[in-house]
Amino acid sequence: MRKSLQEGTSFLFYDNTGNTMSCERKEFMEPRKNIMEYDTVALRDEEDAVAIIDQTKLPKEIQVILLKTAQEIWEAIYKLKVRGAPAIGVAAAFGIYVLAKKISAEEYRDFRKEFQKQKEYLDSARPTAVNLSWALRRMEQVVQENKDKSVAEIKDLLKAEAIRIQEEDIQVCRSIGEFGLTLLKPGDGILTHCNAGKLAASRYGTATAPIYLGQERGYGFRVFADETRPLLQGARLTAFELAASGVDVTLICDNMSAAVMKNGWVNAVFVGCDRVAANGDTANKIGTSVVAAVAKQYGVPFYVAAPTATIDLATPTGEEIVIEQRAAEEVTDMWYQTPMAPEGVKVYNPAFDVTSRELISGIVTEYGIAKPPYETSLRKMFEEKKKRGGTL
């Protein structure tokens, strides 16, 4: 019997000041649960807060923290306490609603001015993930289109829109899972890079959605999860949540992908992404392009799971995608009791790289699977979205 990864994991609940809740506070000290039973992001409206799992503490501790101020929300996004393109979008939507709720202005002009200030501040937290700005623009549109209503009514509409964004995320991920599952067969070996799972979204995830649906239906997939440097999100998050769900998952170092493909253990690669350019180039966690090149070498299809909210038709190619640069300490110090690299050594630490469209077999969206030429197929996805009344 598989030993649960929940064993030996601490479960802590924090308020927005970082103080641990008293064990006497039963409403906060919930019974120990599987990680899959927690909401990655949730609105605590009665507490004027956004509740998130602090993903920087996983897998050793599950800390649910409450974010109440603009700085707390910004830092949670920037410091990857909440991460993954869909989850960032949901957190931003809930976050800007919580901040808007606290704006005391009663006149529309004054309310909108303060709302805009808070929106721009949150939007500056992460430059690569397009879902952040996409969700904030949706919330901004609610304010712009309801200037004839009272500020109180606008706040209610913002709450409804934020909840709608989360509900859509759940449906989008499930649809991606259904389409992705058509590309697989029972018993397949699947390799994934970084974390595009439930912890990166509201439910199911994107790249892991077909894995979870297959698990429910007895497909018996064998999954290889890259550890994914420099933040080890594959080791800390993907391996953690897949194992907690009973999936047959094997953790490998990033430089082992060629070995498992050469051995014939991988039938398909599924990864998520933070932005898709109009030509089909995609930005995902650093090292994804290496996996794609290796997959091409060994004839393994490479699929990108991407909600249409992640597709940026205003960005022509991957060359125009801004790549976030992270602190050197994430490579030299973060995972070690003492620094593992020489003091003062130069470090190049981009958070993402761009995978060329030539290496991508298909882009799986909630409206179907886009195939080359991507300039045409991605636009068709948006046409389908518009036809079905989706928010562009």
Backbone hydrogen bonds, N-H to C=O, Kabsch-Sander energy under -0.5 kcal/mol:
donor,donor_aa,acceptor,acceptor_aa,energy
7,E,4,S,-1.3
9,T,6,Q,-1.9
10,S,60,K,-2.6
12,L,10,S,-0.6
12,L,62,I,-2.6
14,Y,64,V,-2.8
15,D,19,N,-1.9
18,G,15,D,-1.7
21,M,13,F,-2.5
25,R,22,S,-1.8
26,K,24,E,-1.7
28,F,25,R,-1.6
29,M,25,R,-2.5
30,E,28,F,-1.9
37,E,34,N,-2.4
38,Y,35,I,-1.3
42,A,51,A,-2.4
44,R,42,A,-0.5
44,R,49,A,-2.8
45,D,43,L,-0.7
47,E,44,R,-1.4
48,D,45,D,-1.4
49,A,44,R,-1.7
50,V,67,L,-2.2
51,A,42,A,-3.1
52,I,65,I,-2.3
53,I,40,T,-1.5
54,D,52,I,-0.6
54,D,63,Q,-3.0
55,Q,53,I,-1.2
55,Q,81,K,-2.5
57,K,54,D,-1.5
60,K,57,K,-0.5
61,E,57,K,-2.0
62,I,10,S,-3.1
63,Q,61,E,-0.7
64,V,12,L,-1.7
64,V,62,I,-0.6
65,I,52,I,-2.5
65,I,63,Q,-0.7
67,L,50,V,-2.8
68,K,66,L,-0.5
73,I,69,T,-2.2
74,W,70,A,-2.7
75,E,71,Q,-2.9
76,A,72,E,-2.0
77,I,73,I,-1.8
78,Y,74,W,-2.9
79,K,75,E,-3.1
80,L,77,I,-1.0
81,K,76,A,-1.8
82,V,76,A,-1.9
87,A,200,A,-2.3
88,I,84,G,-2.7
89,G,85,A,-1.9
90,V,86,P,-2.1
91,A,87,A,-2.8
92,A,88,I,-2.5
93,A,89,G,-2.2
94,F,90,V,-2.7
95,G,91,A,-2.6
96,I,92,A,-2.8
97,Y,93,A,-1.6
98,V,94,F,-2.5
99,L,95,G,-2.3
100,A,96,I,-2.4
101,K,97,Y,-2.6
102,K,98,V,-0.8
102,K,99,L,-0.6
103,I,100,A,-1.4
111,F,107,E,-2.4
112,R,108,Y,-3.2
113,K,109,R,-1.9
114,E,110,D,-1.9
115,F,111,F,-2.7
116,Q,112,R,-2.7
117,K,113,K,-1.7
118,Q,114,E,-2.1
119,K,115,F,-2.7
120,E,116,Q,-2.4
121,Y,117,K,-1.7
122,L,118,Q,-2.3
123,D,119,K,-2.1
124,S,120,E,-0.7
124,S,121,Y,-1.0
125,A,122,L,-1.8
130,V,128,T,-0.6
130,V,274,D,-2.0
132,L,129,A,-1.0
133,S,129,A,-0.6
134,W,130,V,-2.3
135,A,131,N,-2.6
136,L,132,L,-1.9
137,R,133,S,-2.3
138,R,134,W,-1.9
139,M,135,A,-2.0
140,E,136,L,-2.4
141,Q,137,R,-2.4
142,V,138,R,-1.3
143,V,139,M,-1.3
144,Q,140,E,-2.4
145,E,141,Q,-2.4
146,N,143,V,-0.9
147,K,144,Q,-0.6
149,K,146,N,-1.8
151,V,106,E,-0.5
154,I,150,S,-2.2
155,K,151,V,-2.3
156,D,152,A,-1.7
157,L,153,E,-2.1
158,L,154,I,-2.3
159,K,155,K,-2.0
160,A,156,D,-2.1
161,E,157,L,-2.2
162,A,158,L,-2.4
163,I,159,K,-2.3
164,R,160,A,-2.0
165,I,161,E,-2.3
166,Q,162,A,-1.7
167,E,163,I,-2.5
168,E,164,R,-2.7
169,D,165,I,-1.8
170,I,166,Q,-1.8
171,Q,167,E,-1.9
172,V,168,E,-3.1
173,C,169,D,-2.5
174,R,170,I,-1.9
175,S,171,Q,-2.3
176,I,172,V,-2.5
177,G,173,C,-2.2
178,E,174,R,-2.2
179,F,175,S,-2.4
180,G,176,I,-3.0
181,L,177,G,-2.2
182,T,178,E,-0.8
182,T,179,F,-0.8
183,L,180,G,-1.6
184,L,181,L,-1.4
187,G,219,Y,-2.4
188,D,185,K,-1.8
190,I,222,R,-2.9
191,L,268,A,-2.1
192,T,224,F,-2.5
200,A,197,G,-1.8
201,A,198,K,-1.4
205,G,203,R,-2.3
206,T,196,A,-2.1
208,T,196,A,-1.5
209,A,206,T,-0.8
212,Y,208,T,-2.6
213,L,209,A,-2.5
214,G,210,P,-2.2
215,Q,211,I,-2.3
216,E,212,Y,-2.1
217,R,213,L,-1.3
218,G,215,Q,-1.1
219,Y,214,G,-2.9
222,R,188,D,-2.4
223,V,221,F,-0.5
223,V,248,D,-3.1
224,F,190,I,-3.1
225,A,223,V,-0.5
225,A,250,T,-2.5
226,D,192,T,-2.4
226,D,224,F,-0.6
227,E,252,I,-1.8
232,L,228,T,-1.6
233,Q,228,T,-0.8
234,G,227,E,-1.6
235,A,227,E,-1.5
236,R,232,L,-3.1
237,L,233,Q,-1.4
238,T,233,Q,-1.9
239,A,234,G,-2.7
241,E,237,L,-2.9
242,L,238,T,-2.6
243,A,239,A,-1.9
244,A,240,F,-1.9
245,S,241,E,-1.0
245,S,242,L,-0.5
246,G,243,A,-1.5
247,V,242,L,-2.4
248,D,221,F,-0.7
249,V,247,V,-1.2
250,T,223,V,-2.9
252,I,225,A,-2.4
256,M,253,C,-1.9
257,S,254,D,-1.1
260,V,256,M,-2.0
261,M,257,S,-1.8
262,K,258,A,-2.8
263,N,259,A,-1.7
264,G,261,M,-1.5
265,W,260,V,-2.1
267,N,189,G,-3.1
267,N,265,W,-0.5
268,A,189,G,-1.3
269,V,301,P,-2.6
270,F,191,L,-2.2
271,V,303,Y,-2.1
274,D,283,A,-3.2
275,R,283,A,-1.2
276,V,310,T,-2.2
277,A,281,D,-3.0
278,A,312,D,-0.6
278,A,315,T,-3.1
279,N,316,P,-1.2
280,G,277,A,-1.9
282,T,355,T,-2.0
283,A,275,R,-2.8
284,N,282,T,-0.5
284,N,353,D,-2.0
286,I,351,A,-2.3
288,T,285,K,-1.8
291,V,287,G,-1.8
292,A,288,T,-2.3
293,A,289,S,-2.1
294,V,290,V,-2.5
295,A,291,V,-2.6
296,K,292,A,-2.1
297,Q,293,A,-1.9
298,Y,294,V,-1.8
299,G,296,K,-1.0
300,V,295,A,-2.7
303,Y,269,V,-3.1
303,Y,301,P,-0.6
304,V,362,G,-2.2
305,A,271,V,-3.3
305,A,303,Y,-0.5
306,A,304,V,-0.6
306,A,364,V,-2.9
310,T,307,P,-2.4
311,I,308,T,-1.1
312,D,276,V,-3.3
312,D,310,T,-0.5
313,L,311,I,-0.7
315,T,312,D,-1.7
320,E,317,T,-1.3
321,I,318,G,-1.3
324,E,322,V,-0.6
326,R,349,N,-2.9
330,E,327,A,-1.3
331,V,328,A,-1.9
332,T,328,A,-2.0
333,D,329,E,-2.1
334,M,329,E,-2.5
336,Y,333,D,-2.0
340,M,332,T,-2.5
345,V,342,P,-1.9
349,N,347,V,-0.6
351,A,324,E,-3.2
352,F,324,E,-0.5
353,D,284,N,-2.3
355,T,282,T,-3.3
355,T,353,D,-0.5
356,S,354,V,-0.6
359,L,356,S,-2.0
360,I,357,R,-1.5
361,S,302,F,-2.8
361,S,359,L,-0.5
362,G,302,F,-1.0
363,I,370,A,-2.4
364,V,304,V,-2.8
364,V,362,G,-0.6
365,T,363,I,-0.6
365,T,368,G,-2.9
368,G,365,T,-1.0
370,A,363,I,-3.1
370,A,368,G,-0.6
376,T,373,P,-0.8
377,S,373,P,-2.2
378,L,374,Y,-2.5
379,R,375,E,-0.6
380,K,376,T,-1.8
381,M,377,S,-1.5
382,F,378,L,-1.6
383,E,379,R,-2.1
384,E,380,K,-2.3
385,K,381,M,-2.3
386,K,382,F,-2.6
387,K,383,E,-2.2
388,R,384,E,-1.8
389,G,386,K,-1.3
390,G,385,K,-3.1
392,L,390,G,-0.6
